[in-house]
Amino acid sequence: MIENLDIYNFKEDDQEDDCEIISDLKNSEQKKINSKHFYDEKGSKLFDKISELKEYYPTRTELEIIEKQKYSFKNNLPSNASIIEFGSGSNKKIKKLLNALDKPKAYISIDISYDFLIVNAKEIAKKFPKLIVKAICADLYQLDSITKIINENSQKIGFFPGSTIGNFSENEAKKLLMGFKKILGKNSFLIIGVDLRKDKKIMEKAYNDSKGITAEFNKNILNGINKKIGSKFNIKNFEHKAYFNEKKKRIEMHLISRQNQNVSLKDYDLKILKGESIHTENSYKYSASEFEKLALSSGYKKINFLTDQKKYFGVFFLKVIDN
């Protein structure tokens, strides 16, 4: 038992989640799987490997920004604050952030992958023994149900790194940011990482690495779905595809069927034609001004913006606009 660590599990009802998965796969316009299902234990480990790849610049660049410009965090953000990380994943960035801030009081980690969450929360609690640490297993659609747990008596700083905001459409992103605002409350801050739009060859290479780890990560979502709903997807029957959709300003990831096939989904046989795709992820790319406009419409004002020399990635310091 670690004295400064509390653990909470808010995993949603499996039956409701299963119905959503099946409904999305039966969608006649475009078969799809919500990208939140990437992050079982294996998926989380694969994403950690992706973040270390030469082609995948976002993680490396964001870490460099936090490290090289760490004084900006102490100068722009309050002391003795509670840090709330939405979709925590790996500890690499939060460790750098906690070291950059002045006397953080508490760290609240929210992630969908229970096993991964607990391992990482224990590491933080041991490394920072004076820090109050709370690990909450939940997805980002369940924020209303965890507000009471987060209610630390201090100023709050939200942390949403890794350009995860790009996985949501503009309307979804706005709704999510407004949800963060409810949890953070008045006089609070949000640090958010955003992948900036650039040459499409650079962006596409980040999602089509030479080692095939992103392809393995994409296909692994089917293994996770098989475990979750008892389906019979064979990952060998699919190939990975990722490209930049210029009209929609987003990277799209798909799984393309190599052949005509029928896949058992509980009591339903899903027919998939050769060449048909299952859409697994979007990653919207913004200009700095576009994202600032989105933040403002969601109830935040920009107080600082950090970027790298190549302007590949941006870290926004936002402050909640008190109504």
N, C-alpha and C positions, 0 to 999 in steps of 0.2 A: 504493500500500500504506500502511495506517495501522498504525503500530507497536504501538499499545495495543489492537488489535482482532483477535480470532480468530473464525473462522466455521465452524460445523458444520452438516451437513445430515443429519437423521434422518427424512426423509420416508418414510412407511411404504410397503410394497409396493403398487403401484397395482392389481394384479390382485385382491388381498385387499380393498382399499378399494372397487373396482368391484363386487365380489360383494355387499358390504354395502349399497351404494346400491340395487342392483337388488332385493335381498331386501326392503329397507324399502319400496320403491315397489310391490312385489307383495303387501304385507301386506293380507290380506283384511279385517281389522278396521278398520285406518286406514292409508292410504297416508301415508308420511312421508319426510322427508329430514333427516339429522342437521344441526343448525345450524352445525357446524364448516365446512360447505361454503359458507356465506355469504362466507367471507373469502379469496376470490381477490383479486388486486390491485384490480380494480374495486370489489368488495364492501367491501374495507377503506377505499377512498377514499369510497365512499358513506356508510359508517358514520361517517367523520370529519365529513361534511356533516350527518348526523343529529345528531351531538353538539353542533353549533352552533345547532340549531333552538330557537326560543323554547319550543315545546311539550315538547321533550326535556330535562327538568330534571336527570336523573341526572348527566351529565358536568359540567355547569356547577356544580351544587351540590357535587359531590365536590371539584372544583378549588377552590371557595371555602373549603371546610372545610380543605383542606391549606394554602392560603395564609393564611387568617385565624388558624389555630391551629397554625402551623408550630413554635412553641416546644414544643408537646406532643411532637413527634417527637424533638427533640433531648433533651428531659428524660426521656423514657420508653424510649428505644432506645439501644443501645450505639454507641460510636465505632468507627471503623476496621472496619466490618462489610462483608460481601459482600451485595449486594442481588440477589435473584432475582425477576424479574418473570415471572409465569406468564400467557401470552397477552398479550404486551406491547402490540401495536397502536400507537397514536399516542404520541408522546413528551411530550405536554403534561403529563401527571401525573408521569411519572418525573423530568422536569427539576425540577419543584417539590419532589419528595421528596428528590432528591439534594442540592438546595440547602438543604433543611430539616435534613438529617442532619449529624452531626459527622464530618468526614473519612472518607467512605465509601471503602473500599479497592477494591471490584470491583462491576461491574454485569453480571449475566447475564440476557440477554433471551431468552425462549422464545416463539416464535410460529409459527403454521401457514402463514402467507403469506410465502414466501421473499423475494420482491422487496421487499415492504413492510418486512420485518424488516431486510434489509441496508441499505436507505436510512436507516432510523431508527437502526440501530446505528452507522452511520458518522457520523451527526449527533452522537450522544452522545459517541462516541470523540473527535471533533474539539473538541467543546465542553468536555469534561473530560479533557484530555490526560494527567493523572496517574492516571486511573482505568483499571484493568484491565477491558476490555469483551469479553464473549463473546456471540456471537449464535448461537442454536441453533434451527434449523428443525425443529419437531416439534409434535405435538399433545399435549394433556394426558393422553392415554391411553398415552403412551410414556415416562413419567417414569423408569421403572426402567432403561431403556437409556442414560440420560444422566447417571446419578449420578456417575460417575467424572470427567466433565468439570466438574461443578459443585463438586467437592471442593476448594474454596478453604480455606486454613488460617486461617480467621477466623470470628468469630460470623456467623451468617446471619440475614438479615431477608427473609422472603418478602413479595411485594407482589402482590396479586390485586385490582385495582381494578375500577370500572365495573359493579358488581353482576353480573359474569359468573357468580358462584356461583349466581345465580338461574336459569341455563339448565339446571341439573341438578336432578333430583328429590331428595328428602331423602336417600334411600339412596345415590344417585350422588354427592351433595355430600359425604356422610360419607366415602365411599370415596376421593373426590378429596382431601379435607382430610387423610385418613390417609396418602395418597400424598405430599402436600406434607411432612408430618411426617417421613417416611422420608428425604427429600432434605435437609430443613433440619437434622435431627439435634438432639442435646441442646442445651439452653440457647439455643434460637433463638426467633425471633419471626415472626409473620405479621400483616401489615397487610391488612385485607380490606374492600372496599366493599360495602355491602348496601343495596338499595333497600327502604325501609320501606313497609309497607302503609298506604294512605291512601284518601281518597275515590276511588272507581273512575273517576269522570269525569276526574280529573286523570291517573290512570294510563293510561286508554284514549286520551286525547288525545296522550300522549307517543308512542304507536305508530300514530297516525293523523293525521300532520301535514298542514297545509293545502297545503303545496307538493308533496305526494306523493312525497317522497324515500324515506320508509320503504316505501311501496308499490314503488318502483323497486328498492330494496334487496332486498325480499322476492322479487320476480320475477327478479332477477338470479341468484338461486341456480339457476334452471333453465338459464340460459346457461352457468353454471359446470359443471353436470351434463352438458350437451350436449358441452362441450369435453372433459370427463373421460372419458365412456363412449361418446361418439358417438351419443347419443340425439337425438330430433328434437322436443323441446318447443318450442312457439311461445308466447312469453310473452303475446302478444296474446289468447290463448285463456283467460287466467286473470285473476282480480281478487284484490286484496289484502283480507284480513280480519283484524282484530285485536280481541280483546275480553278482559275480565277474567272468568275462570271462578271464581266465588265459592266454589264447593264445594272446588275444588282449590287455591285461593289463588294463582292464577297468571294472568298474561297469556298468551294463546295467539295465535300467528300462523299463518294458513293461506293457501293459495292455492286459490281456488274456481274450478272449471271453468265456463266460460261456455256450454259446449255438450258434447254427446256427442262423444268423440274417441278415436282410437287413436294411441298414441305408440310409435314404434319404440325399443326398448331392446336394442341389439345384436341377438340372435336371438329376441327376445320382443316381441310386440305388447301394450302395456299399454292396457287399456280403461278409460277414465275417463268417468263419466256426468256429464251436466249437473248442476251444484250440488254435486258431490262435491268433497271437499277433500283437499289434500296438506298435512299438518301439518309446519310448518317450524321452529317455535321455541316453547319455553316460557320464561317468566320468572317464577319464584316470588318472591312478596313476603312478607317476614317482619316480625313485630314484633321489637323489640330483644331482648326476653326469649326469644322463640322461637329467634332465631339464637344467642344466648349458650348456650342449652341444646344446640343442635346442635354448636356448637364444643366444648363440654365433653365430649359423647359421642364426639367425634372425637379427643380427646387434647390439648385446649388450654384454658387458663384466660384469662379476660378480665382485662387489666391496665388498659385505658382504653377509653373510648367517646366519640367526637366526633360531634356532629350539627349541623345548621343550625337557624336560628330556627324554621322551619316544621316541623321534624322529618320532612322528606321522605326524608332519606338518612342513613345511618350509616357511620362509619369505625371499625372495631373494631381495637384493638391486642390481639393474642393472644400468649400465651407457651406454648411446647410444655411439656406436663407430662412431665417425665423419669420413665421407668419404672424 
